[in-house]
Amino acid sequence: MQDFVQHLINGISLGSIYALIALGYTMVYGILKMINFAHSDVYMVGAFAAYYVARWMGIDAQPGIGTLILLLVVSMVFCSILGLLIERLAYRPLRNAPKLNILITAIGVSLLLEYGGQVVFGADPKVFPDVMKDFVIFSVGGIELRSFDVTVLIVSILAMLGLQFLIYKTKLGKAMRAVSANPGVASLMGINPDRIIAFTFVVGSALAGVGSVLVGMKYPKIDPLMGMMIGLKAFVAAVLGGIGNVGGAVVGALIMGLSEELVVAYLSSTYRDALAFGILIVILIFKPAGIFGKYSVEKV
């Protein structure tokens, strides 16, 4: 039982990181009905931005709350700018193009960032700077609650609560929901769909930036291809919860994190990546709309 509770703590921490990335997928899909496959690579760029800024400012050897906040802001800013550029240069010109064209473009942007990152940052992994000191907050009967797990959970919850407030309590959030429901009618009501879509990319990319710093803090190794697998798992989490549903993305990510941790603990670590594909296949067969997704009828 002690080991099981410890794995639950680790799984929730991992699921919280998946949730931050899955929210970016589900937000873009909720408005544009497209999958931004470059989203996971925006997360990778955020990790490298934080890495180089930490070295440039000389704070890589000064772990603490201030360092964490600074790197979070740096990563969010860089990811937001990159997300905005991707939307403006790659996706907006294809807004009225067939969905297949947009899908191919998204894959192309993803590959450009991955292999462009190898040229710019180098293919060798980098060691992420010490953001905070990891220590045991309390230990009961062999169950340890570490500072990294608490920090990841608190930062993730704050980011998700901020997103929830933005979507449901602000005018911008109301505009986002209006554009998601019907862009044409929203434009007749005085809403600029292009600006709202661009803003959605900015917010989703900023959340990926938060996730990149938390991953770098907890698993301090970054490389240009680091977004491939975690992006896939976050995408599966979004589909599991119901793509386009914000709450569903969070629930799906937590299920994904807990499942992965328990598979590693009680089966084998070699199955952890195969789990994502297995879950995706099961979802598509038995419940394609996801846990909280809704079936919709489209006129052809």
C-alpha positions as CSV (number, residue, x, y, z in Angstrom):
1,M,0.0,0.0,0.0
2,Q,2.9,2.4,0.8
3,D,4.4,1.8,-2.7
4,F,0.9,2.3,-4.3
5,V,0.4,5.7,-2.6
6,Q,3.9,6.8,-3.6
7,H,3.1,5.9,-7.2
8,L,-0.2,7.8,-7.0
9,I,1.7,10.9,-5.9
10,N,4.2,10.5,-8.8
11,G,1.4,9.8,-11.3
12,I,-0.5,12.9,-10.3
13,S,2.6,15.0,-10.7
14,L,3.3,13.6,-14.1
15,G,-0.4,13.9,-15.1
16,S,-0.3,17.6,-14.1
17,I,2.5,18.3,-16.6
18,Y,0.6,16.3,-19.4
19,A,-2.4,18.5,-18.6
20,L,-0.6,21.7,-19.3
21,I,0.4,20.5,-22.8
22,A,-2.9,18.8,-23.5
23,L,-4.8,22.0,-22.9
24,G,-2.9,23.6,-25.8
25,Y,-4.1,20.9,-28.1
26,T,-7.7,21.0,-26.9
27,M,-7.9,24.9,-27.0
28,V,-6.8,25.1,-30.6
29,Y,-9.0,22.2,-31.7
30,G,-12.0,23.8,-29.8
31,I,-11.8,26.9,-32.0
32,L,-10.2,25.9,-35.3
33,K,-11.1,22.2,-35.3
34,M,-7.5,21.3,-36.2
35,I,-4.7,19.5,-34.3
36,N,-1.6,21.7,-33.9
37,F,1.0,19.0,-34.1
38,A,3.7,21.7,-33.7
39,H,2.5,22.4,-30.1
40,S,4.8,19.8,-28.5
41,D,7.8,21.4,-30.3
42,V,6.8,24.8,-29.0
43,Y,7.2,23.2,-25.6
44,M,10.7,22.1,-26.6
45,V,11.7,25.6,-27.6
46,G,10.4,26.9,-24.3
47,A,12.7,24.5,-22.4
48,F,15.8,25.7,-24.4
49,A,14.8,29.4,-24.0
50,A,14.8,28.9,-20.2
51,Y,18.1,27.0,-20.4
52,Y,20.0,29.6,-22.3
53,V,18.5,32.6,-20.4
54,A,19.5,30.9,-17.1
55,R,23.1,30.5,-18.3
56,W,23.2,34.0,-19.8
57,M,22.0,35.6,-16.6
58,G,24.1,33.4,-14.4
59,I,21.2,32.1,-12.3
60,D,21.7,28.4,-13.3
61,A,23.5,27.9,-9.9
62,Q,21.0,29.9,-7.8
63,P,18.0,27.6,-7.3
64,G,15.0,29.0,-5.6
65,I,11.5,30.4,-6.0
66,G,12.8,33.5,-7.8
67,T,14.6,31.4,-10.3
68,L,11.6,29.3,-10.9
69,I,9.3,32.3,-11.5
70,L,11.8,34.0,-13.8
71,L,12.3,30.9,-16.0
72,L,8.5,30.3,-16.1
73,V,8.0,33.9,-17.4
74,V,10.9,33.6,-19.9
75,S,9.6,30.3,-21.3
76,M,6.0,31.6,-21.5
77,V,7.1,34.7,-23.4
78,F,9.2,32.8,-25.9
79,C,6.6,30.1,-26.4
80,S,3.8,32.7,-26.8
81,I,5.8,34.6,-29.5
82,L,6.6,31.3,-31.3
83,G,3.0,30.2,-31.2
84,L,1.8,33.5,-32.5
85,L,4.3,33.4,-35.4
86,I,3.2,29.8,-36.3
87,E,-0.4,30.8,-36.4
88,R,0.2,34.0,-38.4
89,L,2.7,32.6,-40.9
90,A,1.7,28.9,-41.3
91,Y,-1.9,28.4,-40.3
92,R,-3.7,31.7,-41.1
93,P,-3.0,31.6,-44.8
94,L,-4.6,28.2,-44.9
95,R,-7.6,29.1,-42.8
96,N,-10.1,28.3,-45.6
97,A,-8.0,25.5,-47.2
98,P,-9.0,21.8,-46.9
99,K,-8.3,20.2,-43.5
100,L,-5.8,17.9,-45.1
101,N,-3.7,20.9,-46.2
102,I,-3.6,22.3,-42.6
103,L,-2.8,18.9,-41.2
104,I,0.2,18.4,-43.5
105,T,1.3,22.0,-42.7
106,A,1.2,21.3,-39.0
107,I,3.3,18.2,-39.4
108,G,5.7,20.2,-41.5
109,V,6.1,22.9,-38.9
110,S,6.7,20.3,-36.3
111,L,9.5,18.7,-38.3
112,L,11.0,22.1,-39.0
113,L,11.2,22.9,-35.3
114,E,12.5,19.5,-34.3
115,Y,15.3,19.3,-36.9
116,G,15.9,23.1,-36.9
117,G,16.4,22.7,-33.2
118,Q,19.1,20.2,-33.8
119,V,20.9,22.6,-36.0
120,V,20.5,25.6,-33.7
121,F,20.8,23.9,-30.2
122,G,22.8,20.9,-31.2
123,A,21.6,17.3,-31.2
124,D,23.3,16.4,-27.9
125,P,21.1,16.6,-24.7
126,K,21.6,19.5,-22.3
127,V,21.4,19.4,-18.5
128,F,18.6,21.8,-17.4
129,P,19.8,24.2,-14.7
130,D,18.9,23.7,-11.0
131,V,15.6,25.5,-10.6
132,M,14.8,24.6,-7.0
133,K,16.3,22.3,-4.4
134,D,14.5,19.0,-4.1
135,F,13.9,17.8,-0.6
136,V,11.5,15.7,1.4
137,I,8.7,17.8,2.9
138,F,7.4,14.9,5.0
139,S,7.8,11.2,5.1
140,V,5.2,8.8,6.7
141,G,5.7,5.1,6.7
142,G,8.0,5.1,3.7
143,I,5.8,7.5,1.7
144,E,7.7,10.6,0.7
145,L,6.2,13.9,-0.5
146,R,9.0,15.8,-2.2
147,S,9.2,19.5,-2.9
148,F,9.4,19.0,-6.7
149,D,6.0,17.1,-6.7
150,V,4.3,19.8,-4.6
151,T,5.8,22.6,-6.8
152,V,4.7,20.9,-10.0
153,L,1.2,20.4,-8.6
154,I,0.8,23.9,-7.3
155,V,2.1,25.6,-10.5
156,S,-0.1,23.4,-12.7
157,I,-3.2,24.1,-10.6
158,L,-2.6,27.8,-10.7
159,A,-2.1,27.8,-14.4
160,M,-5.2,25.7,-15.0
161,L,-7.3,27.9,-12.6
162,G,-6.0,31.0,-14.5
163,L,-7.1,29.4,-17.8
164,Q,-10.5,28.5,-16.3
165,F,-11.0,32.1,-15.1
166,L,-9.9,33.5,-18.5
167,I,-12.4,31.3,-20.5
168,Y,-15.4,31.6,-18.3
169,K,-15.1,34.9,-16.4
170,T,-13.6,37.4,-18.9
171,K,-14.8,39.1,-22.1
172,L,-11.9,37.5,-24.0
173,G,-13.0,34.1,-22.8
174,K,-16.6,34.8,-23.9
175,A,-15.3,35.8,-27.3
176,M,-13.2,32.6,-27.5
177,R,-16.3,30.5,-26.8
178,A,-18.3,32.5,-29.3
179,V,-15.7,31.9,-32.1
180,S,-15.5,28.2,-31.1
181,A,-19.3,27.9,-31.5
182,N,-19.7,29.9,-34.8
183,P,-16.9,32.2,-36.2
184,G,-19.3,33.7,-38.7
185,V,-21.9,34.8,-36.2
186,A,-19.2,35.9,-33.8
187,S,-17.8,38.3,-36.4
188,L,-21.3,39.7,-36.9
189,M,-21.4,40.5,-33.2
190,G,-18.2,42.6,-33.5
191,I,-15.7,39.9,-32.6
192,N,-12.5,39.6,-34.7
193,P,-12.0,35.9,-35.1
194,D,-8.4,36.3,-36.3
195,R,-7.4,38.1,-33.1
196,I,-9.2,35.5,-30.9
197,I,-7.6,32.6,-32.8
198,A,-4.1,34.2,-32.4
199,F,-4.8,34.8,-28.7
200,T,-5.8,31.2,-28.3
201,F,-2.4,30.1,-29.8
202,V,-0.6,32.5,-27.4
203,V,-2.4,31.1,-24.3
204,G,-1.9,27.5,-25.3
205,S,1.7,28.1,-26.1
206,A,2.3,29.8,-22.8
207,L,0.9,26.8,-21.0
208,A,3.3,24.6,-22.9
209,G,6.1,26.9,-21.7
210,V,5.1,26.4,-18.1
211,G,5.1,22.6,-18.7
212,S,8.6,22.8,-20.3
213,V,10.1,24.4,-17.2
214,L,8.4,21.9,-14.8
215,V,9.7,19.0,-16.9
216,G,13.2,20.5,-17.0
217,M,13.0,20.9,-13.2
218,K,11.8,17.4,-12.5
219,Y,13.6,15.5,-15.3
220,P,16.7,17.7,-16.0
221,K,17.6,16.6,-19.5
222,I,16.4,18.5,-22.6
223,D,17.0,17.8,-26.3
224,P,15.5,19.0,-29.6
225,L,13.3,15.9,-29.9
226,M,12.0,16.0,-26.3
227,G,8.6,17.1,-27.5
228,M,7.8,14.0,-29.6
229,M,6.7,11.5,-27.0
230,I,5.3,13.8,-24.4
231,G,3.4,15.6,-27.2
232,L,1.9,12.3,-28.3
233,K,0.9,11.4,-24.7
234,A,-0.6,14.9,-24.1
235,F,-2.5,14.5,-27.4
236,V,-3.8,11.1,-26.3
237,A,-4.8,12.7,-23.0
238,A,-6.8,15.4,-24.8
239,V,-8.6,12.7,-26.9
240,L,-9.2,10.6,-23.9
241,G,-10.9,13.5,-22.1
242,G,-12.7,14.7,-25.2
243,I,-10.8,16.8,-27.6
244,G,-12.0,20.4,-27.4
245,N,-13.1,20.0,-23.7
246,V,-10.9,21.9,-21.3
247,G,-11.9,19.9,-18.2
248,G,-11.7,16.7,-20.2
249,A,-8.1,17.4,-21.1
250,V,-7.2,17.7,-17.5
251,V,-9.0,14.5,-16.5
252,G,-7.5,12.6,-19.4
253,A,-4.0,13.9,-18.6
254,L,-4.3,12.7,-14.9
255,I,-5.5,9.3,-16.1
256,M,-2.6,9.2,-18.5
257,G,-0.1,10.1,-15.8
258,L,-1.4,7.7,-13.3
259,S,-1.7,4.8,-15.8
260,E,1.9,5.3,-17.0
261,E,3.2,5.4,-13.4
262,L,1.4,2.2,-12.4
263,V,2.4,0.4,-15.6
264,V,6.1,1.2,-14.9
265,A,5.7,0.2,-11.2
266,Y,3.8,-3.1,-11.6
267,L,4.6,-4.3,-15.2
268,S,7.6,-2.9,-17.0
269,S,9.1,0.4,-17.9
270,T,9.3,-0.8,-21.5
271,Y,5.5,-0.6,-21.8
272,R,5.2,3.0,-20.7
273,D,5.3,4.5,-24.2
274,A,3.3,1.7,-25.7
275,L,0.5,2.6,-23.2
276,A,-0.3,5.8,-25.1
277,F,-0.9,4.0,-28.3
278,G,-2.9,1.3,-26.6
279,I,-5.2,3.9,-24.9
280,L,-5.6,5.8,-28.2
281,I,-6.7,2.6,-30.0
282,V,-9.2,1.7,-27.3
283,I,-10.7,5.2,-27.3
284,L,-11.1,5.3,-31.0
285,I,-12.8,1.9,-31.0
286,F,-15.2,2.3,-28.1
287,K,-15.6,6.0,-27.4
288,P,-14.2,8.2,-30.2
289,A,-15.6,11.4,-28.6
290,G,-13.7,10.8,-25.4
291,I,-15.0,10.8,-21.8
292,F,-16.5,14.2,-21.8
293,G,-16.8,14.7,-25.6
294,K,-20.1,15.1,-27.4
295,Y,-21.1,13.6,-30.7
296,S,-22.2,16.1,-33.3
297,V,-23.9,15.8,-36.6
298,E,-22.5,17.8,-39.5
299,K,-24.3,18.5,-42.7
300,V,-22.4,17.5,-45.8
